[in-house]
Amino acid sequence: MRLPTPRQWTAIALTAVALPALTITAWPLIPFLADLLPEELPLGRILRGLFFAAVLVAAAVLVRSQAHGVSVWLGWLILTAWAVAIAVVAGIVLLVWLILGS
C-alpha cells in the first residue's frame, strides 16, 4: 500500500477540519427545517429511495470498471457529478417551495 502524497495529506487534513465544522454549523438547522415539512410528505421513503439509487449507480460503475479491467471512465464521473448537482438543485427548490408555501 502506498502512502498518500503531500497533496492528498492536505486534502485529508482540510476534510478533517471542514466536515466537523460544517456539521456543527448546520446541525441547528435540521430540526428547524424538519418542522417546516408537511406531515403527509413521506420524507423517509424519499431519502431511502435516493440512497438506494445512489448505491445502484455506484455498484454499476464499479462492476463496469472491474469487468473491463480499466479505471472509471471520465464520462461516468461527469454524469455522476451532473446527477448530484441536479439532485441538490431539486432539493433546494423543494425546500424553498416548502418554506414559502408555509
ROTOR-447154 format. One line per field, with one value per atom (N, C-alpha, C): x, y, z; residue in three letters; atom name; residue number from 1. Coordinates in nm, 4 decimals, padded with zeros to 6 digits. Atoms other than C-alpha are relative to their C-alpha. Layout:
% ROTOR-447154
X: X | ... .
Y: Y | ... .
Z: Z | ... .
r: ala | ... .
a: CA | ... .
k: NUM | ... .
***
This chain:
% ROTOR-447154
X: 00.0840 | 00.0000 | 00.0881 | -00.0760 | 00.1271 | -00.0445 | 00.0336 | 00.1434 | -00.0588 | 00.0572 | -00.0618 | 00.1082 | -00.0904 | 00.1144 | -00.0253 | 00.0251 | 00.1542 | -00.1307 | 00.1267 | -00.1394 | -00.1188 | 00.1075 | -00.3564 | -00.0078 | 00.0004 | -00.2491 | -00.0667 | 00.0637 | -00.3543 | -00.1514 | 00.1439 | -00.6948 | -00.0616 | 00.0501 | -00.7367 | -00.0109 | 00.0012 | -00.6466 | -00.1118 | 00.1071 | -00.8835 | -00.1376 | 00.1270 | -01.1643 | -00.0243 | 00.0133 | -01.0965 | -00.0378 | 00.0349 | -01.1316 | -00.1353 | 00.1197 | -01.4098 | -00.1268 | 00.1205 | -01.6505 | -00.0609 | 00.0612 | -01.6946 | -00.0492 | 00.0433 | -01.7140 | -00.1324 | 00.1247 | -01.9851 | -00.1139 | 00.1025 | -02.1730 | -00.0474 | 00.0369 | -02.1639 | -00.0801 | 00.0703 | -02.2782 | -00.1414 | 00.1293 | -02.5646 | -00.0927 | 00.0831 | -02.6892 | -00.1251 | 00.1236 | -02.9308 | -00.1057 | 00.0973 | -03.0956 | -00.0871 | 00.0723 | -03.2053 | -00.1355 | 00.1330 | -03.4812 | -00.0914 | 00.0799 | -03.5950 | -00.0640 | 00.0526 | -03.6310 | -00.0959 | 00.0890 | -03.7923 | -00.1388 | 00.1307 | -04.0701 | -00.0771 | 00.0666 | -04.1458 | -00.0620 | 00.0512 | -04.2179 | -00.1444 | 00.1375 | -04.5817 | -00.0036 | 00.0114 | -04.7000 | -00.0122 | 00.0268 | -04.8077 | 00.1150 | -00.1136 | -04.4714 | 00.0812 | -00.0754 | -04.3020 | 00.1507 | -00.1402 | -03.9570 | 00.0938 | -00.0846 | -03.8089 | 00.0066 | 00.0045 | -03.9205 | 00.0759 | -00.0723 | -03.7818 | 00.1506 | -00.1434 | -03.4428 | 00.0528 | -00.0437 | -03.4247 | 00.0099 | -00.0042 | -03.5052 | 00.1217 | -00.1188 | -03.2327 | 00.1268 | -00.1174 | -02.9827 | 00.0196 | -00.0132 | -03.0568 | 00.0278 | -00.0334 | -03.0475 | 00.1486 | -00.1436 | -02.7001 | 00.0828 | -00.0716 | -02.5914 | -00.0016 | 00.0082 | -02.7152 | 00.0916 | -00.0882 | -02.5303 | 00.1457 | -00.1379 | -02.2098 | 00.0352 | -00.0254 | -02.2417 | 00.0164 | -00.0115 | -02.2963 | 00.1338 | -00.1293 | -01.9885 | 00.1131 | -00.1058 | -01.7748 | 00.0029 | 00.0048 | -01.8933 | 00.0514 | -00.0443 | -01.8373 | 00.1510 | -00.1435 | -01.4877 | 00.0800 | -00.0728 | -01.3842 | -00.0145 | 00.0209 | -01.5334 | 00.0927 | -00.0851 | -01.3250 | 00.1458 | -00.1374 | -01.0138 | 00.0598 | -00.0482 | -00.9899 | -00.0521 | 00.0476 | -01.0341 | -00.1337 | 00.1314 | -01.3598 | 00.0108 | 00.0027 | -01.4440 | -00.0376 | 00.0234 | -01.4398 | -00.1452 | 00.1405 | -01.7877 | -00.0911 | 00.0791 | -01.9281 | 00.0154 | -00.0212 | -01.7700 | -00.0757 | 00.0725 | -01.9159 | -00.1508 | 00.1419 | -02.2563 | -00.0426 | 00.0299 | -02.2462 | -00.0010 | -00.0041 | -02.1472 | -00.1257 | 00.1228 | -02.4406 | -00.1212 | 00.1126 | -02.6803 | -00.0044 | -00.0060 | -02.5620 | -00.0417 | 00.0358 | -02.5924 | -00.1503 | 00.1444 | -02.9461 | -00.0770 | 00.0668 | -03.0436 | 00.0089 | -00.0159 | -02.9044 | -00.0916 | 00.0875 | -03.0882 | -00.1461 | 00.1384 | -03.4107 | -00.0312 | 00.0211 | -03.3674 | -00.0145 | 00.0090 | -03.3102 | -00.1337 | 00.1288 | -03.6150 | -00.1135 | 00.1029 | -03.8260 | -00.0019 | -00.0097 | -03.7012 | -00.0555 | 00.0512 | -03.7717 | -00.1513 | 00.1446 | -04.1154 | -00.0733 | 00.0649 | -04.1974 | 00.0043 | -00.0107 | -04.0710 | -00.0932 | 00.0859 | -04.2520 | -00.1469 | 00.1377 | -04.5631 | -00.0593 | 00.0510 | -04.5883 | 00.0092 .
Y: -00.1184 | 00.0000 | 00.1242 | -00.1247 | 00.3416 | 00.0986 | -00.1096 | 00.6321 | 00.1156 | -00.1151 | 00.9386 | 00.1042 | -00.1068 | 01.2187 | 00.1221 | -00.1219 | 01.5607 | 00.0699 | -00.0622 | 01.6913 | -00.0764 | 00.0796 | 01.4024 | 00.0207 | -00.0286 | 01.4651 | 00.1349 | -00.1311 | 01.8277 | -00.0120 | 00.0197 | 01.7199 | -00.0726 | 00.0729 | 01.4764 | 00.0941 | -00.0931 | 01.7462 | 00.1034 | -00.0980 | 02.0016 | -00.0621 | 00.0695 | 01.7472 | -00.0266 | 00.0284 | 01.6528 | 00.1247 | -00.1247 | 02.0189 | 00.0527 | -00.0622 | 02.1310 | -00.0798 | 00.0810 | 01.8386 | 00.0156 | -00.0252 | 01.8692 | 00.1440 | -00.1396 | 02.2487 | 00.0214 | -00.0113 | 02.2218 | -00.0689 | 00.0726 | 01.9662 | 00.0821 | -00.0820 | 02.1895 | 00.1223 | -00.1177 | 02.4865 | -00.0337 | 00.0336 | 02.3076 | -00.0737 | 00.0831 | 02.0939 | 00.0712 | -00.0643 | 02.3533 | 00.0210 | -00.0215 | 02.3946 | -00.1230 | 00.1234 | 02.0301 | -00.0070 | 00.0037 | 02.0384 | 00.1127 | -00.1120 | 02.3803 | -00.0351 | 00.0346 | 02.2546 | -00.1186 | 00.1153 | 01.9284 | 00.0436 | -00.0496 | 02.1270 | 00.0667 | -00.0662 | 02.3035 | -00.0973 | 00.0978 | 01.9825 | -00.0358 | 00.0415 | 01.8852 | -00.1415 | 00.1301 | 01.5832 | -00.1150 | 00.1090 | 01.3799 | -00.0275 | 00.0208 | 01.4089 | -00.1207 | 00.1193 | 01.0658 | 00.0224 | -00.0384 | 01.2115 | -00.1192 | 00.1176 | 00.8868 | -00.0879 | 00.0828 | 00.6967 | 00.0661 | -00.0730 | 00.9662 | -00.0119 | 00.0093 | 00.9647 | -00.1416 | 00.1384 | 00.5835 | -00.0274 | 00.0207 | 00.5838 | 00.0659 | -00.0673 | 00.8393 | -00.0729 | 00.0739 | 00.6421 | -00.1268 | 00.1248 | 00.3130 | 00.0245 | -00.0343 | 00.4810 | 00.0320 | -00.0305 | 00.6164 | -00.1271 | 00.1270 | 00.2690 | -00.0790 | 00.0719 | 00.1155 | 00.0609 | -00.0657 | 00.3736 | -00.0298 | 00.0299 | 00.3206 | -00.1449 | 00.1411 | -00.0573 | -00.0226 | 00.0154 | -00.0291 | 00.0525 | -00.0557 | 00.1904 | -00.0923 | 00.0899 | -00.0458 | -00.1292 | 00.1242 | -00.3558 | 00.0251 | -00.0321 | -00.1892 | 00.0210 | -00.0271 | -00.0720 | -00.1265 | 00.1233 | -00.4123 | -00.1010 | 00.0952 | -00.6089 | 00.0275 | -00.0359 | -00.4207 | 00.0130 | -00.0112 | -00.4015 | 00.1384 | -00.1370 | -00.0272 | 00.0835 | -00.0900 | 00.2627 | 00.0609 | -00.0593 | 00.4554 | 00.1007 | -00.0870 | 00.6320 | 00.1409 | -00.1399 | 01.0110 | 00.0396 | -00.0293 | 01.0233 | -00.0389 | 00.0409 | 00.8308 | 00.0988 | -00.0987 | 01.0770 | 00.1296 | -00.1212 | 01.3698 | -00.0217 | 00.0315 | 01.2004 | -00.0037 | 00.0045 | 01.1343 | 00.1405 | -00.1373 | 01.4951 | 00.0763 | -00.0659 | 01.6190 | -00.0506 | 00.0563 | 01.3809 | 00.0555 | -00.0564 | 01.5034 | 00.1465 | -00.1416 | 01.8657 | 00.0179 | -00.0084 | 01.8101 | -00.0356 | 00.0388 | 01.6332 | 00.1107 | -00.1091 | 01.9191 | 00.1168 | -00.1100 | 02.1811 | -00.0361 | 00.0426 | 01.9780 | 00.0061 | -00.0082 | 01.9529 | 00.1426 | -00.1406 | 02.3255 | 00.0591 | -00.0499 | 02.4007 | -00.0531 | 00.0575 | 02.1625 | 00.0682 | -00.0651 | 02.3201 | 00.1428 | -00.1373 | 02.6759 | -00.0018 | 00.0113 | 02.5682 | -00.0293 | 00.0327 | 02.4165 | 00.1187 | -00.1147 | 02.7208 | 00.1129 | -00.1089 | 02.9739 | -00.0412 | 00.0478 | 02.7568 | 00.0017 | -00.0034 | 02.7541 | 00.1397 .
Z: 00.0000 | 00.0000 | 00.0000 | 00.0095 | -00.0966 | 00.1057 | -00.0905 | 00.1407 | -00.0809 | 00.0719 | 00.0482 | -00.0321 | 00.0402 | -00.1339 | 00.0881 | -00.0798 | 00.0326 | -00.0367 | 00.0414 | -00.1717 | 00.0591 | -00.0586 | -00.0518 | 00.1512 | -00.1433 | 00.3085 | 00.0279 | -00.0159 | 00.2658 | -00.0140 | 00.0198 | 00.1337 | 00.1195 | -00.1168 | 00.4237 | 00.1199 | -00.1130 | 00.6767 | -00.0139 | 00.0211 | 00.5210 | 00.0211 | -00.0200 | 00.5168 | 00.1477 | -00.1433 | 00.8789 | 00.0789 | -00.0690 | 00.9791 | -00.0483 | 00.0565 | 00.7441 | 00.0277 | -00.0179 | 00.7858 | 00.1396 | -00.1317 | 01.1646 | 00.0158 | -00.0106 | 01.1356 | -00.0733 | 00.0748 | 00.8703 | 00.0731 | -00.0755 | 01.0790 | 00.1198 | -00.1163 | 01.3870 | -00.0438 | 00.0497 | 01.1800 | -00.0463 | 00.0599 | 01.0026 | 00.0952 | -00.0869 | 01.2934 | 00.0526 | -00.0505 | 01.4421 | -00.1073 | 00.1074 | 01.1019 | -00.0240 | 00.0324 | 01.0775 | 00.0721 | -00.0631 | 01.3457 | -00.0480 | 00.0501 | 01.2205 | -00.1339 | 00.1319 | 00.8635 | 00.0075 | -00.0137 | 00.9774 | 00.0441 | -00.0430 | 01.1452 | -00.1133 | 00.1115 | 00.8167 | -00.0999 | 00.0954 | 00.6255 | 00.0326 | -00.0278 | 00.5834 | 00.0571 | -00.0662 | 00.7806 | -00.0998 | 00.0933 | 00.4775 | -00.0976 | 00.0895 | 00.2978 | 00.0471 | -00.0407 | 00.3009 | -00.0140 | 00.0110 | 00.3611 | 00.0177 | -00.0221 | 00.4946 | -00.1233 | 00.1204 | 00.1868 | -00.1150 | 00.1041 | -00.0431 | 00.0218 | -00.0297 | 00.1323 | -00.0213 | 00.0247 | 00.1262 | -00.1492 | 00.1444 | -00.2432 | -00.0630 | 00.0521 | -00.3170 | 00.0384 | -00.0460 | -00.1093 | -00.0822 | 00.0747 | -00.2847 | -00.1476 | 00.1385 | -00.6258 | -00.0126 | 00.0018 | -00.5427 | 00.0148 | -00.0162 | -00.4283 | -00.1305 | 00.1273 | -00.7539 | -00.1061 | 00.0969 | -00.9634 | 00.0322 | -00.0394 | -00.7643 | -00.0309 | 00.0298 | -00.7991 | -00.1496 | 00.1453 | -01.1747 | -00.0500 | 00.0406 | -01.2128 | 00.0409 | -00.0457 | -01.0054 | -00.0808 | 00.0785 | -01.1918 | -00.1406 | 00.1362 | -01.5261 | -00.0043 | 00.0010 | -01.4323 | 00.0268 | -00.0284 | -01.2924 | -00.1121 | 00.1088 | -01.5829 | -00.1176 | 00.1120 | -01.8362 | 00.0400 | -00.0466 | -01.6217 | -00.0175 | 00.0156 | -01.6656 | 00.1157 | -00.1045 | -01.4303 | -00.0419 | 00.0250 | -01.4064 | -00.1141 | 00.1171 | -01.7309 | 00.0430 | -00.0346 | -01.7110 | -00.0238 | 00.0280 | -01.8631 | 00.1147 | -00.1158 | -01.5665 | 00.1139 | -00.1055 | -01.3289 | -00.0275 | 00.0379 | -01.5195 | 00.0144 | -00.0127 | -01.5364 | 00.1465 | -00.1426 | -01.1618 | 00.0594 | -00.0506 | -01.0921 | -00.0413 | 00.0448 | -01.3018 | 00.0780 | -00.0747 | -01.1254 | 00.1423 | -00.1348 | -00.7859 | -00.0027 | 00.0098 | -00.8973 | -00.0212 | 00.0241 | -01.0272 | 00.1263 | -00.1240 | -00.7040 | 00.1042 | -00.0967 | -00.4957 | -00.0364 | 00.0431 | -00.7025 | 00.0253 | -00.0255 | -00.6801 | 00.1488 | -00.1443 | -00.3036 | 00.0480 | -00.0380 | -00.2714 | -00.0444 | 00.0495 | -00.4873 | 00.0868 | -00.0861 | -00.2787 | 00.1361 | -00.1301 | 00.0432 | -00.0055 | 00.0140 | -00.0797 | -00.0209 | 00.0237 | -00.2036 | 00.1304 | -00.1274 | 00.1356 | 00.0969 | -00.0908 | 00.3263 | -00.0426 | 00.0466 | 00.1090 | 00.0001 | -00.0023 | 00.0964 | 00.1392 | -00.1388 | 00.4756 | 00.0474 .
r: met | met | met | arg | arg | arg | leu | leu | leu | pro | pro | pro | thr | thr | thr | pro | pro | pro | arg | arg | arg | gln | gln | gln | trp | trp | trp | thr | thr | thr | ala | ala | ala | ile | ile | ile | ala | ala | ala | leu | leu | leu | thr | thr | thr | ala | ala | ala | val | val | val | ala | ala | ala | leu | leu | leu | pro | pro | pro | ala | ala | ala | leu | leu | leu | thr | thr | thr | ile | ile | ile | thr | thr | thr | ala | ala | ala | trp | trp | trp | pro | pro | pro | leu | leu | leu | ile | ile | ile | pro | pro | pro | phe | phe | phe | leu | leu | leu | ala | ala | ala | asp | asp | asp | leu | leu | leu | leu | leu | leu | pro | pro | pro | glu | glu | glu | glu | glu | glu | leu | leu | leu | pro | pro | pro | leu | leu | leu | gly | gly | gly | arg | arg | arg | ile | ile | ile | leu | leu | leu | arg | arg | arg | gly | gly | gly | leu | leu | leu | phe | phe | phe | phe | phe | phe | ala | ala | ala | ala | ala | ala | val | val | val | leu | leu | leu | val | val | val | ala | ala | ala | ala | ala | ala | ala | ala | ala | val | val | val | leu | leu | leu | val | val | val | arg | arg | arg | ser | ser | ser | gln | gln | gln | ala | ala | ala | his | his | his | gly | gly | gly | val | val | val | ser | ser | ser | val | val | val | trp | trp | trp | leu | leu | leu | gly | gly | gly | trp | trp | trp | leu | leu | leu | ile | ile | ile | leu | leu | leu | thr | thr | thr | ala | ala | ala | trp | trp | trp | ala | ala | ala | val | val | val | ala | ala | ala | ile | ile | ile | ala | ala | ala | val | val | val | val | val | val | ala | ala | ala | gly | gly | gly | ile | ile | ile | val | val | val | leu | leu | leu | leu | leu | leu | val | val | val | trp | trp | trp | leu | leu | leu | ile | ile | ile | leu | leu | leu | gly | gly | gly | ser | ser | ser .
a: N | CA | C | N | CA | C | N | CA | C | N | CA | C | N | CA | C | N | CA | C | N | CA | C | N | CA | C | N | CA | C | N | CA | C | N | CA | C | N | CA | C | N | CA | C | N | CA | C | N | CA | C | N | CA | C | N | CA | C | N | CA | C | N | CA | C | N | CA | C | N | CA | C | N | CA | C | N | CA | C | N | CA | C | N | CA | C | N | CA | C | N | CA | C | N | CA | C | N | CA | C | N | CA | C | N | CA | C | N | CA | C | N | CA | C | N | CA | C | N | CA | C | N | CA | C | N | CA | C | N | CA | C | N | CA | C | N | CA | C | N | CA | C | N | CA | C | N | CA | C | N | CA | C | N | CA | C | N | CA | C | N | CA | C | N | CA | C | N | CA | C | N | CA | C | N | CA | C | N | CA | C | N | CA | C | N | CA | C | N | CA | C | N | CA | C | N | CA | C | N | CA | C | N | CA | C | N | CA | C | N | CA | C | N | CA | C | N | CA | C | N | CA | C | N | CA | C | N | CA | C | N | CA | C | N | CA | C | N | CA | C | N | CA | C | N | CA | C | N | CA | C | N | CA | C | N | CA | C | N | CA | C | N | CA | C | N | CA | C | N | CA | C | N | CA | C | N | CA | C | N | CA | C | N | CA | C | N | CA | C | N | CA | C | N | CA | C | N | CA | C | N | CA | C | N | CA | C | N | CA | C | N | CA | C | N | CA | C | N | CA | C | N | CA | C | N | CA | C | N | CA | C | N | CA | C | N | CA | C | N | CA | C | N | CA | C | N | CA | C | N | CA | C | N | CA | C .
k: 1 | 1 | 1 | 2 | 2 | 2 | 3 | 3 | 3 | 4 | 4 | 4 | 5 | 5 | 5 | 6 | 6 | 6 | 7 | 7 | 7 | 8 | 8 | 8 | 9 | 9 | 9 | 10 | 10 | 10 | 11 | 11 | 11 | 12 | 12 | 12 | 13 | 13 | 13 | 14 | 14 | 14 | 15 | 15 | 15 | 16 | 16 | 16 | 17 | 17 | 17 | 18 | 18 | 18 | 19 | 19 | 19 | 20 | 20 | 20 | 21 | 21 | 21 | 22 | 22 | 22 | 23 | 23 | 23 | 24 | 24 | 24 | 25 | 25 | 25 | 26 | 26 | 26 | 27 | 27 | 27 | 28 | 28 | 28 | 29 | 29 | 29 | 30 | 30 | 30 | 31 | 31 | 31 | 32 | 32 | 32 | 33 | 33 | 33 | 34 | 34 | 34 | 35 | 35 | 35 | 36 | 36 | 36 | 37 | 37 | 37 | 38 | 38 | 38 | 39 | 39 | 39 | 40 | 40 | 40 | 41 | 41 | 41 | 42 | 42 | 42 | 43 | 43 | 43 | 44 | 44 | 44 | 45 | 45 | 45 | 46 | 46 | 46 | 47 | 47 | 47 | 48 | 48 | 48 | 49 | 49 | 49 | 50 | 50 | 50 | 51 | 51 | 51 | 52 | 52 | 52 | 53 | 53 | 53 | 54 | 54 | 54 | 55 | 55 | 55 | 56 | 56 | 56 | 57 | 57 | 57 | 58 | 58 | 58 | 59 | 59 | 59 | 60 | 60 | 60 | 61 | 61 | 61 | 62 | 62 | 62 | 63 | 63 | 63 | 64 | 64 | 64 | 65 | 65 | 65 | 66 | 66 | 66 | 67 | 67 | 67 | 68 | 68 | 68 | 69 | 69 | 69 | 70 | 70 | 70 | 71 | 71 | 71 | 72 | 72 | 72 | 73 | 73 | 73 | 74 | 74 | 74 | 75 | 75 | 75 | 76 | 76 | 76 | 77 | 77 | 77 | 78 | 78 | 78 | 79 | 79 | 79 | 80 | 80 | 80 | 81 | 81 | 81 | 82 | 82 | 82 | 83 | 83 | 83 | 84 | 84 | 84 | 85 | 85 | 85 | 86 | 86 | 86 | 87 | 87 | 87 | 88 | 88 | 88 | 89 | 89 | 89 | 90 | 90 | 90 | 91 | 91 | 91 | 92 | 92 | 92 | 93 | 93 | 93 | 94 | 94 | 94 | 95 | 95 | 95 | 96 | 96 | 96 | 97 | 97 | 97 | 98 | 98 | 98 | 99 | 99 | 99 | 100 | 100 | 100 | 101 | 101 | 101 | 102 | 102 | 102 .
***
